[in-house]
């Protein structure tokens, strides 16, 4: 049973989740950009999301679609970290290195399935090595899980200290 107290977030919890989200999504994206450059393939999630948004005939500029793609990318990261928070905060999983890899692996599988669905729905077939893309996406999500756990833990410590010394 989920503790309702965990569901009600204070500003410190929200900041903790946001810090972990920004760090984890940025690290994952950096990994994808490095792998993309190394293999000379298009494995950049925000760029691929921009192309997907273009297929949906949304009447905004390409720059707006690119901005929307980046925001969507970070929003999805936020959803993953929020789920991690619920698992950790309700003692369903311990905040540990092994569980960070587990959560990253599960997130990677979800991410791969999500991309497969999006490519199919948009009828968009980018000229990429799909097998290579999905493999790097899986490892990018493991990095996501590890960085999310690290920054969640670090921000938990900092915000607990701040919460005990500062009132908002």
Secondary structure as UniProt FT lines:
FT   HELIX           4..7
FT   HELIX           11..39
FT   HELIX           45..55
FT   TURN            56..57
FT   HELIX           62..89
FT   TURN            90..91
FT   HELIX           97..121
FT   TURN            122..123
FT   HELIX           130..165
//
